[in-house]
Amino acid sequence: MMLSVSAKLRFFLYGYPTDMRKSFEGLGGLVRCHLQEDVQSGDVYLFINRRGDRIKLLVWDRDGFWIHYKRLEKGTFRLPSGATDGPEISYSDLVMLLEGIDLKRGKKMVRYGR
């Protein structure tokens, strides 16, 4: 599976800065303990670091976990306002977050240009 997400899935944003050294077990522990969700549900869990320039998506895929990791060369991921522990976000909010669109203003942020 490549990064293939659809509106049929549920997306949960862990609303606190995450140590990006965490991998499968560490991120799964955050899902179980803090979000109180089943990490093997097939839902997508998003984690952003303190600086806001890195994001990890943890996904269960039939027989194992995927971690999708993105590091921005410039700019930050803009969290939805009022993001706290475990808010479910929509597919369109996820796409805008990953594409650099400020969810509050609906404006694309400058990230990197060559």
MOPAC internal coordinates of N, CA, C and O (Angstrom, degrees):
PM7 1SCF
backbone

  N    0.0000 0     0.00 0     0.00 0    0    0    0
  C    1.4554 1     0.00 0     0.00 0    1    0    0
  C    1.5201 1   108.92 1     0.00 0    2    1    0
  O    1.2310 1   120.46 1   -52.25 1    3    2    1
  N    1.2977 1   116.73 1   127.75 1    3    2    1
  C    1.4608 1   121.45 1   169.43 1    5    3    2
  C    1.5221 1   105.88 1   -83.78 1    6    5    3
  O    1.2310 1   120.24 1     2.43 1    7    6    5
  N    1.3233 1   117.15 1  -177.57 1    7    6    5
  C    1.4604 1   118.74 1   176.09 1    9    7    6
  C    1.5166 1   106.71 1   -66.57 1   10    9    7
  O    1.2310 1   121.52 1   -84.31 1   11   10    9
  N    1.2946 1   114.70 1    95.69 1   11   10    9
  C    1.4553 1   121.29 1  -177.36 1   13   11   10
  C    1.5123 1   107.45 1  -127.09 1   14   13   11
  O    1.2310 1   120.74 1   -76.89 1   15   14   13
  N    1.2993 1   116.19 1   103.11 1   15   14   13
  C    1.4565 1   120.72 1   178.78 1   17   15   14
  C    1.5218 1   107.93 1  -123.21 1   18   17   15
  O    1.2310 1   121.48 1   -28.42 1   19   18   17
  N    1.3046 1   114.78 1   151.58 1   19   18   17
  C    1.4609 1   118.78 1  -179.60 1   21   19   18
  C    1.5161 1   109.28 1  -137.54 1   22   21   19
  O    1.2310 1   120.95 1   -10.42 1   23   22   21
  N    1.2998 1   115.78 1   169.58 1   23   22   21
  C    1.4602 1   121.96 1   179.96 1   25   23   22
  C    1.5263 1   111.28 1   -66.34 1   26   25   23
  O    1.2310 1   119.89 1   168.67 1   27   26   25
  N    1.3342 1   117.82 1   -11.33 1   27   26   25
  C    1.4654 1   120.91 1   179.33 1   29   27   26
  C    1.5286 1   111.79 1   -75.00 1   30   29   27
  O    1.2310 1   120.15 1   159.91 1   31   30   29
  N    1.3229 1   117.31 1   -20.09 1   31   30   29
  C    1.4644 1   121.93 1  -179.27 1   33   31   30
  C    1.5237 1   110.42 1   -86.28 1   34   33   31
  O    1.2310 1   121.27 1   -14.94 1   35   34   33
  N    1.3428 1   115.18 1   165.06 1   35   34   33
  C    1.4657 1   120.42 1   172.83 1   37   35   34
  C    1.5271 1   107.37 1  -106.36 1   38   37   35
  O    1.2310 1   120.68 1   -33.87 1   39   38   37
  N    1.3345 1   116.31 1   146.13 1   39   38   37
  C    1.4572 1   122.81 1  -175.79 1   41   39   38
  C    1.5182 1   109.06 1  -125.58 1   42   41   39
  O    1.2310 1   120.93 1   -52.54 1   43   42   41
  N    1.3373 1   115.83 1   127.46 1   43   42   41
  C    1.4512 1   121.06 1  -179.25 1   45   43   42
  C    1.5227 1   109.52 1  -121.02 1   46   45   43
  O    1.2310 1   120.80 1   -50.53 1   47   46   45
  N    1.3193 1   116.07 1   129.47 1   47   46   45
  C    1.4571 1   122.33 1   178.80 1   49   47   46
  C    1.5193 1   109.06 1  -101.79 1   50   49   47
  O    1.2310 1   120.70 1   -61.01 1   51   50   49
  N    1.3279 1   116.26 1   118.99 1   51   50   49
  C    1.4604 1   120.94 1   173.42 1   53   51   50
  C    1.5210 1   105.73 1   -74.27 1   54   53   51
  O    1.2310 1   120.19 1   -65.17 1   55   54   53
  N    1.3110 1   117.25 1   114.83 1   55   54   53
  C    1.4596 1   122.05 1  -167.38 1   57   55   54
  C    1.5164 1   117.18 1   -83.57 1   58   57   55
  O    1.2310 1   119.57 1  -164.76 1   59   58   57
  N    1.3140 1   118.42 1    15.24 1   59   58   57
  C    1.4603 1   121.52 1   179.74 1   61   59   58
  C    1.5262 1   109.31 1  -124.37 1   62   61   59
  O    1.2310 1   119.86 1   -26.33 1   63   62   61
  N    1.3360 1   117.87 1   153.67 1   63   62   61
  C    1.4725 1   119.93 1   178.69 1   65   63   62
  C    1.5324 1   110.76 1   -57.16 1   66   65   63
  O    1.2310 1   121.15 1   -43.58 1   67   66   65
  N    1.3160 1   115.42 1   136.42 1   67   66   65
  C    1.4609 1   121.52 1  -176.60 1   69   67   66
  C    1.5231 1   110.14 1  -115.33 1   70   69   67
  O    1.2310 1   121.23 1   -43.08 1   71   70   69
  N    1.3143 1   115.26 1   136.92 1   71   70   69
  C    1.4602 1   121.86 1   174.60 1   73   71   70
  C    1.5313 1   107.35 1   -70.44 1   74   73   71
  O    1.2310 1   120.32 1   -65.94 1   75   74   73
  N    1.3234 1   116.99 1   114.06 1   75   74   73
  C    1.4605 1   121.09 1  -175.30 1   77   75   74
  C    1.5263 1   113.28 1   -72.42 1   78   77   75
  O    1.2310 1   120.03 1   177.99 1   79   78   77
  N    1.3342 1   117.54 1    -2.01 1   79   78   77
  C    1.4652 1   119.60 1   172.54 1   81   79   78
  C    1.5262 1   110.89 1   -76.35 1   82   81   79
  O    1.2310 1   120.67 1   164.32 1   83   82   81
  N    1.3342 1   116.33 1   -15.68 1   83   82   81
  C    1.4655 1   119.54 1   178.67 1   85   83   82
  C    1.5242 1   109.33 1   -66.05 1   86   85   83
  O    1.2310 1   121.69 1   -37.54 1   87   86   85
  N    1.3203 1   114.36 1   142.46 1   87   86   85
  C    1.4590 1   119.37 1   178.42 1   89   87   86
  C    1.5265 1   108.70 1  -120.62 1   90   89   87
  O    1.2310 1   119.83 1    33.83 1   91   90   89
  N    1.3055 1   117.93 1  -146.17 1   91   90   89
  C    1.4603 1   122.47 1  -173.06 1   93   91   90
  C    1.5239 1   112.84 1   -54.90 1   94   93   91
  O    1.2310 1   120.23 1   125.73 1   95   94   93
  N    1.3222 1   117.17 1   -54.27 1   95   94   93
  C    1.4675 1   120.43 1  -176.30 1   97   95   94
  C    1.5250 1   112.07 1   -66.94 1   98   97   95
  O    1.2310 1   120.45 1   136.29 1   99   98   97
  N    1.3310 1   116.75 1   -43.71 1   99   98   97
  C    1.4597 1   120.36 1  -178.77 1  101   99   98
  C    1.5168 1   112.93 1   -64.80 1  102  101   99
  O    1.2310 1   120.55 1   135.61 1  103  102  101
  N    1.3275 1   116.55 1   -44.39 1  103  102  101
  C    1.4650 1   120.21 1   178.61 1  105  103  102
  C    1.5258 1   110.53 1   -69.20 1  106  105  103
  O    1.2310 1   120.57 1   140.54 1  107  106  105
  N    1.3279 1   116.52 1   -39.46 1  107  106  105
  C    1.4645 1   120.13 1   176.53 1  109  107  106
  C    1.5173 1   111.66 1   -61.00 1  110  109  107
  O    1.2310 1   120.56 1   143.24 1  111  110  109
  N    1.3335 1   116.53 1   -36.76 1  111  110  109
  C    1.4586 1   120.78 1   176.63 1  113  111  110
  C    1.5208 1   111.99 1   -63.77 1  114  113  111
  O    1.2310 1   120.18 1   141.01 1  115  114  113
  N    1.3335 1   117.27 1   -38.99 1  115  114  113
  C    1.4694 1   120.31 1   176.59 1  117  115  114
  C    1.5269 1   110.73 1   -63.44 1  118  117  115
  O    1.2310 1   120.71 1   140.14 1  119  118  117
  N    1.3161 1   116.25 1   -39.86 1  119  118  117
  C    1.4714 1   120.33 1   179.20 1  121  119  118
  C    1.5254 1   110.07 1   -63.62 1  122  121  119
  O    1.2310 1   120.59 1   132.05 1  123  122  121
  N    1.3343 1   116.48 1   -47.95 1  123  122  121
  C    1.4687 1   120.40 1  -177.59 1  125  123  122
  C    1.5226 1   112.23 1   -68.04 1  126  125  123
  O    1.2310 1   120.14 1   132.57 1  127  126  125
  N    1.3319 1   117.33 1   -47.43 1  127  126  125
  C    1.4685 1   120.73 1  -172.77 1  129  127  126
  C    1.5242 1   113.57 1   -80.62 1  130  129  127
  O    1.2310 1   120.19 1   135.48 1  131  130  129
  N    1.3169 1   117.24 1   -44.52 1  131  130  129
  C    1.4622 1   119.93 1  -173.32 1  133  131  130
  C    1.5213 1   113.20 1   -94.64 1  134  133  131
  O    1.2310 1   120.47 1   139.61 1  135  134  133
  N    1.3094 1   116.71 1   -40.39 1  135  134  133
  C    1.4616 1   119.35 1  -179.60 1  137  135  134
  C    1.5226 1   111.53 1   -88.84 1  138  137  135
  O    1.2310 1   120.80 1   163.46 1  139  138  137
  N    1.3370 1   116.07 1   -16.54 1  139  138  137
  C    1.4622 1   123.08 1  -178.75 1  141  139  138
  C    1.5299 1   111.69 1    52.54 1  142  141  139
  O    1.2310 1   121.58 1  -133.22 1  143  142  141
  N    1.3185 1   114.57 1    46.78 1  143  142  141
  C    1.4609 1   122.30 1   178.36 1  145  143  142
  C    1.5240 1   108.83 1  -119.30 1  146  145  143
  O    1.2310 1   121.00 1   -19.29 1  147  146  145
  N    1.3222 1   115.69 1   160.71 1  147  146  145
  C    1.4599 1   122.31 1   176.27 1  149  147  146
  C    1.5216 1   108.43 1   -84.06 1  150  149  147
  O    1.2310 1   120.58 1   -69.47 1  151  150  149
  N    1.3142 1   116.50 1   110.53 1  151  150  149
  C    1.4606 1   121.70 1  -174.75 1  153  151  150
  C    1.5309 1   112.06 1   -64.33 1  154  153  151
  O    1.2310 1   119.97 1   160.47 1  155  154  153
  N    1.3277 1   117.67 1   -19.53 1  155  154  153
  C    1.4632 1   121.44 1   179.76 1  157  155  154
  C    1.5304 1   112.48 1   -98.57 1  158  157  155
  O    1.2310 1   120.38 1  -158.86 1  159  158  157
  N    1.3115 1   116.89 1    21.14 1  159  158  157
  C    1.4669 1   121.76 1  -177.47 1  161  159  158
  C    1.5230 1   113.07 1   -77.15 1  162  161  159
  O    1.2310 1   120.55 1   161.06 1  163  162  161
  N    1.3335 1   116.55 1   -18.94 1  163  162  161
  C    1.4621 1   119.98 1  -173.92 1  165  163  162
  C    1.5164 1   112.14 1    95.83 1  166  165  163
  O    1.2310 1   120.40 1   172.98 1  167  166  165
  N    1.3458 1   116.84 1    -7.02 1  167  166  165
  C    1.4599 1   120.61 1   175.44 1  169  167  166
  C    1.5242 1   109.33 1   -68.97 1  170  169  167
  O    1.2310 1   120.59 1   -15.98 1  171  170  169
  N    1.3190 1   116.47 1   164.02 1  171  170  169
  C    1.4619 1   122.45 1  -178.42 1  173  171  170
  C    1.5260 1   107.95 1  -107.99 1  174  173  171
  O    1.2310 1   120.56 1   -50.70 1  175  174  173
  N    1.3288 1   116.53 1   129.30 1  175  174  173
  C    1.4632 1   122.33 1  -178.85 1  177  175  174
  C    1.5191 1   108.68 1  -114.82 1  178  177  175
  O    1.2310 1   120.84 1   -51.30 1  179  178  177
  N    1.3394 1   116.01 1   128.70 1  179  178  177
  C    1.4640 1   122.59 1  -175.77 1  181  179  178
  C    1.5193 1   110.06 1  -109.04 1  182  181  179
  O    1.2310 1   120.98 1   -41.64 1  183  182  181
  N    1.3314 1   115.74 1   138.36 1  183  182  181
  C    1.4600 1   123.02 1  -179.91 1  185  183  182
  C    1.5238 1   108.32 1  -134.19 1  186  185  183
  O    1.2310 1   120.60 1   -47.08 1  187  186  185
  N    1.3311 1   116.45 1   132.92 1  187  186  185
  C    1.4673 1   121.44 1  -178.88 1  189  187  186
  C    1.5250 1   108.23 1  -124.45 1  190  189  187
  O    1.2310 1   120.76 1   -38.38 1  191  190  189
  N    1.3316 1   116.15 1   141.62 1  191  190  189
  C    1.4645 1   120.15 1  -179.05 1  193  191  190
  C    1.5312 1   111.39 1   -78.18 1  194  193  191
  O    1.2310 1   120.97 1    -5.84 1  195  194  193
  N    1.3330 1   115.75 1   174.16 1  195  194  193
  C    1.4694 1   121.78 1  -176.19 1  197  195  194
  C    1.5286 1   112.12 1   -60.63 1  198  197  195
  O    1.2310 1   119.91 1   137.18 1  199  198  197
  N    1.3256 1   117.77 1   -42.82 1  199  198  197
  C    1.4747 1   120.37 1  -179.67 1  201  199  198
  C    1.5215 1   112.41 1   -72.11 1  202  201  199
  O    1.2310 1   120.56 1   160.23 1  203  202  201
  N    1.3150 1   116.53 1   -19.77 1  203  202  201
  C    1.4572 1   120.59 1   178.69 1  205  203  202
  C    1.5141 1   114.33 1    81.58 1  206  205  203
  O    1.2310 1   120.38 1  -167.47 1  207  206  205
  N    1.3393 1   116.87 1    12.53 1  207  206  205
  C    1.4675 1   118.96 1  -178.27 1  209  207  206
  C    1.5311 1   113.29 1  -103.09 1  210  209  207
  O    1.2310 1   120.52 1  -176.54 1  211  210  209
  N    1.3336 1   116.62 1     3.46 1  211  210  209
  C    1.4671 1   120.71 1   179.81 1  213  211  210
  C    1.5236 1   109.57 1  -136.71 1  214  213  211
  O    1.2310 1   121.73 1   -37.19 1  215  214  213
  N    1.3108 1   114.30 1   142.81 1  215  214  213
  C    1.4635 1   119.76 1   179.38 1  217  215  214
  C    1.5226 1   108.75 1  -138.44 1  218  217  215
  O    1.2310 1   121.06 1   -37.83 1  219  218  217
  N    1.3308 1   115.57 1   142.17 1  219  218  217
  C    1.4604 1   121.70 1   173.48 1  221  219  218
  C    1.5194 1   108.06 1  -123.91 1  222  221  219
  O    1.2310 1   121.35 1   -39.76 1  223  222  221
  N    1.3178 1   115.03 1   140.24 1  223  222  221
  C    1.4557 1   122.08 1   173.64 1  225  223  222
  C    1.5179 1   107.15 1  -116.56 1  226  225  223
  O    1.2310 1   120.65 1   -53.79 1  227  226  225
  N    1.3182 1   116.36 1   126.21 1  227  226  225
  C    1.4622 1   122.24 1   178.51 1  229  227  226
  C    1.5254 1   107.93 1  -107.25 1  230  229  227
  O    1.2310 1   120.92 1   -53.33 1  231  230  229
  N    1.3324 1   115.85 1   126.67 1  231  230  229
  C    1.4669 1   121.45 1  -176.28 1  233  231  230
  C    1.5259 1   109.95 1  -138.30 1  234  233  231
  O    1.2310 1   120.55 1   -45.56 1  235  234  233
  N    1.3243 1   116.56 1   134.44 1  235  234  233
  C    1.4606 1   121.45 1   171.75 1  237  235  234
  C    1.5209 1   107.92 1   -88.56 1  238  237  235
  O    1.2310 1   120.40 1   -47.76 1  239  238  237
  N    1.3274 1   116.84 1   132.24 1  239  238  237
  C    1.4645 1   121.72 1  -177.47 1  241  239  238
  C    1.5255 1   109.72 1  -130.10 1  242  241  239
  O    1.2310 1   119.64 1   -92.02 1  243  242  241
  N    1.2938 1   118.29 1    87.98 1  243  242  241
  C    1.4698 1   126.65 1   176.55 1  245  243  242
  C    1.5246 1   115.30 1    56.92 1  246  245  243
  O    1.2310 1   119.93 1   125.28 1  247  246  245
  N    1.3315 1   117.74 1   -54.72 1  247  246  245
  C    1.4632 1   119.13 1  -173.40 1  249  247  246
  C    1.5217 1   113.55 1  -133.59 1  250  249  247
  O    1.2310 1   120.30 1  -167.20 1  251  250  249
  N    1.3138 1   117.04 1    12.80 1  251  250  249
  C    1.4602 1   119.82 1   179.20 1  253  251  250
  C    1.5125 1   111.61 1   176.79 1  254  253  251
  O    1.2310 1   121.44 1    -4.28 1  255  254  253
  N    1.3174 1   114.85 1   175.72 1  255  254  253
  C    1.4619 1   121.38 1  -177.72 1  257  255  254
  C    1.5190 1   111.67 1   -97.12 1  258  257  255
  O    1.2310 1   121.44 1   -30.72 1  259  258  257
  N    1.3063 1   114.84 1   149.28 1  259  258  257
  C    1.4581 1   123.86 1   168.42 1  261  259  258
  C    1.5197 1   107.21 1  -115.30 1  262  261  259
  O    1.2310 1   120.87 1   -39.09 1  263  262  261
  N    1.3257 1   115.93 1   140.91 1  263  262  261
  C    1.4636 1   120.55 1   166.26 1  265  263  262
  C    1.5178 1   106.39 1  -119.71 1  266  265  263
  O    1.2310 1   121.16 1   -56.44 1  267  266  265
  N    1.3005 1   115.39 1   123.56 1  267  266  265
  C    1.4610 1   121.75 1   174.39 1  269  267  266
  C    1.5206 1   105.57 1  -104.82 1  270  269  267
  O    1.2310 1   120.10 1   -50.98 1  271  270  269
  N    1.3213 1   117.42 1   129.02 1  271  270  269
  C    1.4645 1   122.45 1  -171.76 1  273  271  270
  C    1.5213 1   108.70 1  -129.51 1  274  273  271
  O    1.2310 1   120.72 1   -50.55 1  275  274  273
  N    1.3247 1   116.23 1   129.45 1  275  274  273
  C    1.4623 1   119.67 1   177.58 1  277  275  274
  C    1.5203 1   109.23 1  -129.84 1  278  277  275
  O    1.2310 1   121.24 1   -46.58 1  279  278  277
  N    1.3337 1   115.23 1   133.42 1  279  278  277
  C    1.4622 1   122.47 1   175.32 1  281  279  278
  C    1.5200 1   107.33 1  -117.34 1  282  281  279
  O    1.2310 1   120.68 1   -56.82 1  283  282  281
  N    1.3107 1   116.31 1   123.18 1  283  282  281
  C    1.4603 1   120.57 1   178.61 1  285  283  282
  C    1.5188 1   110.12 1   -79.89 1  286  285  283
  O    1.2310 1   120.25 1   -39.86 1  287  286  285
  N    1.3118 1   117.13 1   140.14 1  287  286  285
  C    1.4614 1   121.92 1   175.13 1  289  287  286
  C    1.5251 1   110.54 1   -77.59 1  290  289  287
  O    1.2310 1   120.63 1   151.50 1  291  290  289
  N    1.3230 1   116.41 1   -28.50 1  291  290  289
  C    1.4576 1   121.56 1  -179.84 1  293  291  290
  C    1.5234 1   107.19 1  -151.65 1  294  293  291
  O    1.2310 1   120.39 1   -36.48 1  295  294  293
  N    1.3313 1   116.86 1   143.52 1  295  294  293
  C    1.4574 1   120.66 1   177.15 1  297  295  294
  C    1.5193 1   112.51 1    89.38 1  298  297  295
  O    1.2310 1   121.39 1     2.86 1  299  298  297
  N    1.3155 1   114.94 1  -177.14 1  299  298  297
  C    1.4599 1   121.69 1  -177.98 1  301  299  298
  C    1.5235 1   110.49 1  -138.29 1  302  301  299
  O    1.2310 1   121.64 1   -18.89 1  303  302  301
  N    1.3171 1   114.46 1   161.11 1  303  302  301
  C    1.4555 1   120.63 1   171.25 1  305  303  302
  C    1.5224 1   106.86 1   -79.41 1  306  305  303
  O    1.2310 1   120.06 1   -48.02 1  307  306  305
  N    1.3073 1   117.50 1   131.98 1  307  306  305
  C    1.4643 1   122.17 1  -179.94 1  309  307  306
  C    1.5200 1   108.94 1   -96.41 1  310  309  307
  O    1.2310 1   121.08 1   -64.87 1  311  310  309
  N    1.3279 1   115.54 1   115.13 1  311  310  309
  C    1.4584 1   120.67 1  -179.91 1  313  311  310
  C    1.5168 1   111.06 1   -73.68 1  314  313  311
  O    1.2310 1   120.51 1   -29.46 1  315  314  313
  N    1.3235 1   116.63 1   150.54 1  315  314  313
  C    1.4619 1   118.92 1   172.50 1  317  315  314
  C    1.5260 1   109.02 1   -61.13 1  318  317  315
  O    1.2310 1   119.92 1   -36.51 1  319  318  317
  N    1.3275 1   117.75 1   143.49 1  319  318  317
  C    1.4642 1   120.17 1  -179.18 1  321  319  318
  C    1.5241 1   109.48 1   -62.34 1  322  321  319
  O    1.2310 1   121.20 1   -38.16 1  323  322  321
  N    1.3340 1   115.31 1   141.84 1  323  322  321
  C    1.4614 1   120.63 1   179.50 1  325  323  322
  C    1.5151 1   114.10 1    74.32 1  326  325  323
  O    1.2310 1   120.03 1  -159.88 1  327  326  325
  N    1.3228 1   117.54 1    20.12 1  327  326  325
  C    1.4677 1   119.94 1   179.87 1  329  327  326
  C    1.5216 1   109.44 1   -66.35 1  330  329  327
  O    1.2310 1   120.83 1   -58.60 1  331  330  329
  N    1.3022 1   116.01 1   121.40 1  331  330  329
  C    1.4578 1   121.69 1   176.38 1  333  331  330
  C    1.5131 1   107.73 1  -129.94 1  334  333  331
  O    1.2310 1   120.50 1     9.35 1  335  334  333
  N    1.2872 1   116.64 1  -170.65 1  335  334  333
  C    1.4559 1   121.88 1  -177.22 1  337  335  334
  C    1.5202 1   112.13 1   -52.74 1  338  337  335
  O    1.2310 1   120.61 1   -66.57 1  339  338  337
  N    1.3202 1   116.44 1   113.43 1  339  338  337
  C    1.4362 1   122.83 1   167.34 1  341  339  338
  C    1.5029 1   120.80 1    74.23 1  342  341  339
  O    1.2310 1   118.97 1  -154.01 1  343  342  341
  N    1.3227 1   119.57 1    25.99 1  343  342  341
  C    1.4580 1   115.31 1   178.06 1  345  343  342
  C    1.5191 1   109.83 1   -70.68 1  346  345  343
  O    1.2310 1   121.53 1   -43.32 1  347  346  345
  N    1.2897 1   114.67 1   136.68 1  347  346  345
  C    1.4578 1   119.10 1   175.39 1  349  347  346
  C    1.5171 1   107.07 1   -78.18 1  350  349  347
  O    1.2310 1   120.50 1   -46.94 1  351  350  349
  N    1.3194 1   116.64 1   133.06 1  351  350  349
  C    1.4580 1   119.91 1   176.87 1  353  351  350
  C    1.5248 1   108.37 1  -114.74 1  354  353  351
  O    1.2310 1   121.07 1   -21.93 1  355  354  353
  N    1.2950 1   115.56 1   158.07 1  355  354  353
  C    1.4630 1   120.50 1  -177.80 1  357  355  354
  C    1.5296 1   110.49 1   -81.13 1  358  357  355
  O    1.2310 1   121.50 1   -15.63 1  359  358  357
  N    1.3158 1   114.74 1   164.37 1  359  358  357
  C    1.4599 1   121.09 1   175.98 1  361  359  358
  C    1.5266 1   110.30 1   -59.02 1  362  361  359
  O    1.2310 1   120.26 1   137.08 1  363  362  361
  N    1.3257 1   117.10 1   -42.92 1  363  362  361
  C    1.4692 1   119.75 1  -179.25 1  365  363  362
  C    1.5257 1   111.16 1   -65.34 1  366  365  363
  O    1.2310 1   119.78 1   143.08 1  367  366  365
  N    1.3578 1   118.02 1   -36.92 1  367  366  365
  C    1.4684 1   120.45 1   175.63 1  369  367  366
  C    1.5247 1   110.79 1   -64.17 1  370  369  367
  O    1.2310 1   120.25 1   140.84 1  371  370  369
  N    1.3371 1   117.13 1   -39.16 1  371  370  369
  C    1.4649 1   120.86 1   177.93 1  373  371  370
  C    1.5194 1   110.62 1   -61.82 1  374  373  371
  O    1.2310 1   120.47 1   132.25 1  375  374  373
  N    1.3165 1   116.71 1   -47.75 1  375  374  373
  C    1.4618 1   120.78 1  -179.34 1  377  375  374
  C    1.5272 1   110.19 1   -61.10 1  378  377  375
  O    1.2310 1   120.12 1   135.81 1  379  378  377
  N    1.3339 1   117.37 1   -44.19 1  379  378  377
  C    1.4689 1   120.22 1   179.50 1  381  379  378
  C    1.5223 1   111.06 1   -64.55 1  382  381  379
  O    1.2310 1   120.17 1   139.82 1  383  382  381
  N    1.3357 1   117.29 1   -40.18 1  383  382  381
  C    1.4607 1   121.49 1   178.02 1  385  383  382
  C    1.5255 1   110.57 1   -60.51 1  386  385  383
  O    1.2310 1   120.05 1   132.93 1  387  386  385
  N    1.3327 1   117.51 1   -47.07 1  387  386  385
  C    1.4633 1   121.53 1  -178.66 1  389  387  386
  C    1.5233 1   112.57 1   -70.46 1  390  389  387
  O    1.2310 1   120.06 1   150.65 1  391  390  389
  N    1.3269 1   117.48 1   -29.35 1  391  390  389
  C    1.4672 1   121.79 1  -179.34 1  393  391  390
  C    1.5267 1   113.44 1   -86.47 1  394  393  391
  O    1.2310 1   120.13 1   175.78 1  395  394  393
  N    1.3343 1   117.36 1    -4.22 1  395  394  393
  C    1.4572 1   119.92 1   176.68 1  397  395  394
  C    1.5077 1   114.67 1    88.28 1  398  397  395
  O    1.2310 1   120.17 1  -157.60 1  399  398  397
  N    1.3056 1   117.29 1    22.40 1  399  398  397
  C    1.4558 1   120.29 1   178.04 1  401  399  398
  C    1.5185 1   108.32 1   -93.56 1  402  401  399
  O    1.2310 1   120.57 1   -56.66 1  403  402  401
  N    1.3304 1   116.51 1   123.34 1  403  402  401
  C    1.4584 1   121.97 1   178.09 1  405  403  402
  C    1.5255 1   107.44 1   -65.10 1  406  405  403
  O    1.2310 1   120.40 1   -64.12 1  407  406  405
  N    1.3267 1   116.83 1   115.88 1  407  406  405
  C    1.4595 1   121.02 1  -174.50 1  409  407  406
  C    1.5269 1   112.23 1   -65.95 1  410  409  407
  O    1.2310 1   120.08 1   152.77 1  411  410  409
  N    1.3302 1   117.45 1   -27.23 1  411  410  409
  C    1.4672 1   120.16 1   179.14 1  413  411  410
  C    1.5143 1   111.54 1   -74.70 1  414  413  411
  O    1.2310 1   120.57 1   137.54 1  415  414  413
  N    1.3205 1   116.51 1   -42.46 1  415  414  413
  C    1.4642 1   121.02 1  -173.78 1  417  415  414
  C    1.5233 1   113.45 1   -98.96 1  418  417  415
  O    1.2310 1   120.16 1   164.59 1  419  418  417
  N    1.3198 1   117.31 1   -15.41 1  419  418  417
  C    1.4594 1   120.28 1  -177.28 1  421  419  418
  C    1.5197 1   112.15 1    67.73 1  422  421  419
  O    1.2310 1   120.67 1  -152.08 1  423  422  421
  N    1.3402 1   116.33 1    27.92 1  423  422  421
  C    1.4633 1   121.96 1  -175.67 1  425  423  422
  C    1.5239 1   109.57 1  -118.08 1  426  425  423
  O    1.2310 1   120.40 1   -43.17 1  427  426  425
  N    1.3321 1   116.83 1   136.83 1  427  426  425
  C    1.4653 1   121.00 1   177.86 1  429  427  426
  C    1.5220 1   109.65 1   -74.17 1  430  429  427
  O    1.2310 1   120.97 1   -49.91 1  431  430  429
  N    1.3298 1   115.74 1   130.09 1  431  430  429
  C    1.4557 1   122.03 1  -179.29 1  433  431  430
  C    1.5304 1   109.46 1   -91.10 1  434  433  431
  O    1.2310 1   120.77 1   -33.69 1  435  434  433
  N    1.3307 1   116.13 1   146.31 1  435  434  433
  C    1.4622 1   120.97 1   176.32 1  437  435  434
  C    1.5221 1   107.62 1   -74.15 1  438  437  435
  O    1.2310 1   120.43 1   -51.66 1  439  438  437
  N    1.3341 1   116.78 1   128.34 1  439  438  437
  C    1.4556 1   120.62 1  -179.61 1  441  439  438
  C    1.5099 1   112.08 1  -119.49 1  442  441  439
  O    1.2310 1   120.29 1   123.48 1  443  442  441
  N    1.3058 1   117.06 1   -56.52 1  443  442  441
  C    1.4582 1   119.88 1  -173.33 1  445  443  442
  C    1.5113 1   107.98 1  -158.02 1  446  445  443
  O    1.2310 1   121.04 1   -43.64 1  447  446  445
  N    1.2793 1   115.61 1   136.36 1  447  446  445
  C    1.4555 1   119.19 1   177.69 1  449  447  446
  C    1.5105 1   109.81 1  -141.58 1  450  449  447
  O    1.2310 1   120.89 1   -36.94 1  451  450  449
  N    1.2988 1   115.91 1   143.06 1  451  450  449
  C    1.4665 1   120.26 1   179.08 1  453  451  450
  C    1.4760 1   109.86 1  -117.01 1  454  453  451
  O    1.2310 1   120.10 1   180.00 1  455  454  453

